[in-house]
Amino acid sequence: MSDDVKDAGLVAMISSILGGNRRAAESIAPPPLIEVPPPTAPTNGFELVEPPAADTPPANLEGKPETNSENAPDAALAPAKPVEPPAKIATTTDGKQLLPAEAIADLVLGELRKLENFPATGASVTVYGYRHWNAMITFAPFSTTFRDATRFRQAMPDIVFKLRRFVVLEI
């Protein structure tokens, strides 16, 4: 039996396990969409921005031509949203950033993406531990080759070592 036939059979078996039968999936109608109200700004004690005075016309931010129709519902001013101050970055006494595991995993993944042939999708990084945190990388099937995955796993300890000098895991 040729390798192409074996590969086709393997792909068919995996797709039937993961994706099921395409014909059965096409006959199932998707659930109806529900309308979700737009999110509202939280009331967290910040001062509201003053709305523009009644004698000044509203700014044309979208580049649409202004209409002189006073009866149009778009002419009403939208309520002002609160202005939030920039988030402060927590640091330790020795100057390291205190970040949650998800943020550190994003940093590690960002460093790995700089490597040649790193897959655009199918790779995930898990950060674990406490003081001496560590990271683990996993790949989805067919996202990369075995040789490249081995190369990426060998690069992980160096990346983690460098990031530990600047980042501490927040618990």
QUISUL-V390285 format. One record per residue. N is the residue number from 1. SS is DSSP state (H for helix, E for strand, C for the rest). NEAR is the number of other C-alpha atoms within 12 Angstrom. D_FIRST is the distance of its C-alpha to the first C-alpha in Angstrom with 2 decimals. Layout:
# QUISUL-V390285
n=N ss=SS near=NEAR d_first=D_FIRST
n=N ss=SS near=NEAR d_first=D_FIRST
This chain:
# QUISUL-V390285
n=1 ss=C near=8 d_first=0.00
n=2 ss=C near=8 d_first=3.81
n=3 ss=H near=9 d_first=6.72
n=4 ss=H near=10 d_first=8.48
n=5 ss=H near=11 d_first=6.75
n=6 ss=H near=12 d_first=7.13
n=7 ss=H near=13 d_first=10.52
n=8 ss=H near=14 d_first=11.54
n=9 ss=H near=15 d_first=11.14
n=10 ss=H near=15 d_first=13.04
n=11 ss=H near=17 d_first=15.61
n=12 ss=H near=17 d_first=16.16
n=13 ss=H near=15 d_first=16.80
n=14 ss=H near=16 d_first=19.15
n=15 ss=H near=15 d_first=20.94
n=16 ss=H near=16 d_first=21.55
n=17 ss=H near=12 d_first=23.03
n=18 ss=H near=12 d_first=25.11
n=19 ss=C near=15 d_first=25.95
n=20 ss=C near=14 d_first=25.81
n=21 ss=C near=16 d_first=25.54
n=22 ss=H near=14 d_first=26.85
n=23 ss=H near=10 d_first=28.50
n=24 ss=H near=11 d_first=30.43
n=25 ss=H near=12 d_first=31.45
n=26 ss=H near=11 d_first=32.76
n=27 ss=H near=9 d_first=34.94
n=28 ss=C near=10 d_first=36.68
n=29 ss=C near=9 d_first=39.72
n=30 ss=C near=8 d_first=40.50
n=31 ss=C near=6 d_first=43.65
n=32 ss=C near=6 d_first=46.85
n=33 ss=C near=7 d_first=48.12
n=34 ss=C near=6 d_first=51.30
n=35 ss=C near=6 d_first=53.98
n=36 ss=C near=7 d_first=54.62
n=37 ss=C near=6 d_first=58.04
n=38 ss=C near=6 d_first=58.12
n=39 ss=C near=7 d_first=58.44
n=40 ss=C near=12 d_first=61.96
n=41 ss=C near=15 d_first=63.17
n=42 ss=C near=13 d_first=64.08
n=43 ss=C near=12 d_first=67.75
n=44 ss=C near=13 d_first=67.81
n=45 ss=C near=11 d_first=71.37
n=46 ss=C near=13 d_first=70.90
n=47 ss=C near=14 d_first=73.44
n=48 ss=E near=16 d_first=72.59
n=49 ss=C near=13 d_first=72.77
n=50 ss=C near=14 d_first=75.86
n=51 ss=C near=18 d_first=75.19
n=52 ss=C near=15 d_first=76.69
n=53 ss=C near=10 d_first=80.27
n=54 ss=C near=10 d_first=81.01
n=55 ss=C near=7 d_first=82.66
n=56 ss=C near=9 d_first=79.62
n=57 ss=C near=16 d_first=76.84
n=58 ss=C near=18 d_first=73.30
n=59 ss=C near=16 d_first=71.01
n=60 ss=C near=13 d_first=68.53
n=61 ss=C near=8 d_first=65.34
n=62 ss=C near=8 d_first=62.76
n=63 ss=C near=7 d_first=64.27
n=64 ss=C near=9 d_first=65.06
n=65 ss=C near=10 d_first=68.40
n=66 ss=C near=16 d_first=71.08
n=67 ss=C near=14 d_first=72.66
n=68 ss=C near=10 d_first=76.32
n=69 ss=C near=11 d_first=75.80
n=70 ss=C near=11 d_first=77.34
n=71 ss=C near=9 d_first=75.93
n=72 ss=C near=11 d_first=72.26
n=73 ss=H near=10 d_first=70.45
n=74 ss=H near=15 d_first=68.67
n=75 ss=H near=16 d_first=72.07
n=76 ss=C near=15 d_first=72.52
n=77 ss=C near=19 d_first=71.92
n=78 ss=C near=14 d_first=69.03
n=79 ss=C near=13 d_first=70.07
n=80 ss=C near=14 d_first=69.80
n=81 ss=C near=19 d_first=67.14
n=82 ss=E near=18 d_first=68.06
n=83 ss=C near=16 d_first=67.44
n=84 ss=C near=16 d_first=65.46
n=85 ss=C near=10 d_first=66.06
n=86 ss=C near=6 d_first=63.14
n=87 ss=C near=6 d_first=61.34
n=88 ss=C near=10 d_first=62.51
n=89 ss=C near=14 d_first=60.06
n=90 ss=C near=17 d_first=60.78
n=91 ss=E near=16 d_first=61.21
n=92 ss=C near=16 d_first=61.96
n=93 ss=C near=9 d_first=65.02
n=94 ss=C near=12 d_first=63.16
n=95 ss=C near=14 d_first=62.01
n=96 ss=C near=18 d_first=58.38
n=97 ss=E near=22 d_first=57.04
n=98 ss=E near=27 d_first=56.51
n=99 ss=E near=27 d_first=53.34
n=100 ss=C near=23 d_first=51.26
n=101 ss=H near=25 d_first=47.70
n=102 ss=H near=20 d_first=46.24
n=103 ss=H near=21 d_first=48.22
n=104 ss=H near=32 d_first=47.19
n=105 ss=H near=31 d_first=43.50
n=106 ss=H near=22 d_first=44.03
n=107 ss=H near=28 d_first=45.65
n=108 ss=H near=36 d_first=42.82
n=109 ss=H near=34 d_first=40.24
n=110 ss=H near=22 d_first=42.44
n=111 ss=H near=23 d_first=42.48
n=112 ss=H near=33 d_first=38.71
n=113 ss=C near=22 d_first=38.33
n=114 ss=C near=16 d_first=40.21
n=115 ss=C near=21 d_first=37.39
n=116 ss=C near=15 d_first=35.00
n=117 ss=C near=17 d_first=31.69
n=118 ss=C near=27 d_first=32.86
n=119 ss=C near=25 d_first=31.18
n=120 ss=C near=18 d_first=33.56
n=121 ss=C near=17 d_first=32.38
n=122 ss=C near=18 d_first=30.61
n=123 ss=E near=28 d_first=32.74
n=124 ss=E near=28 d_first=35.56
n=125 ss=E near=31 d_first=38.23
n=126 ss=E near=25 d_first=40.14
n=127 ss=E near=33 d_first=43.54
n=128 ss=E near=22 d_first=44.98
n=129 ss=C near=17 d_first=47.88
n=130 ss=C near=18 d_first=51.59
n=131 ss=C near=15 d_first=53.58
n=132 ss=C near=17 d_first=50.74
n=133 ss=C near=26 d_first=48.14
n=134 ss=E near=28 d_first=44.54
n=135 ss=E near=33 d_first=41.53
n=136 ss=E near=27 d_first=37.88
n=137 ss=E near=29 d_first=35.13
n=138 ss=E near=25 d_first=32.06
n=139 ss=E near=24 d_first=29.26
n=140 ss=C near=17 d_first=27.46
n=141 ss=C near=17 d_first=23.66
n=142 ss=C near=17 d_first=22.35
n=143 ss=C near=19 d_first=25.97
n=144 ss=C near=22 d_first=25.63
n=145 ss=C near=17 d_first=23.55
n=146 ss=H near=15 d_first=23.84
n=147 ss=H near=13 d_first=25.88
n=148 ss=H near=21 d_first=28.27
n=149 ss=H near=28 d_first=28.69
n=150 ss=H near=16 d_first=29.68
n=151 ss=H near=20 d_first=32.09
n=152 ss=H near=33 d_first=33.64
n=153 ss=H near=27 d_first=34.09
n=154 ss=H near=17 d_first=35.80
n=155 ss=H near=26 d_first=38.13
n=156 ss=H near=31 d_first=39.21
n=157 ss=H near=21 d_first=41.81
n=158 ss=H near=19 d_first=43.60
n=159 ss=H near=30 d_first=43.79
n=160 ss=H near=34 d_first=45.05
n=161 ss=H near=18 d_first=47.58
n=162 ss=H near=17 d_first=48.97
n=163 ss=H near=31 d_first=49.21
n=164 ss=H near=27 d_first=50.95
n=165 ss=C near=20 d_first=53.85
n=166 ss=C near=20 d_first=54.49
n=167 ss=E near=33 d_first=53.23
n=168 ss=E near=33 d_first=54.04
n=169 ss=E near=31 d_first=52.19
n=170 ss=C near=24 d_first=54.42
n=171 ss=C near=14 d_first=54.50
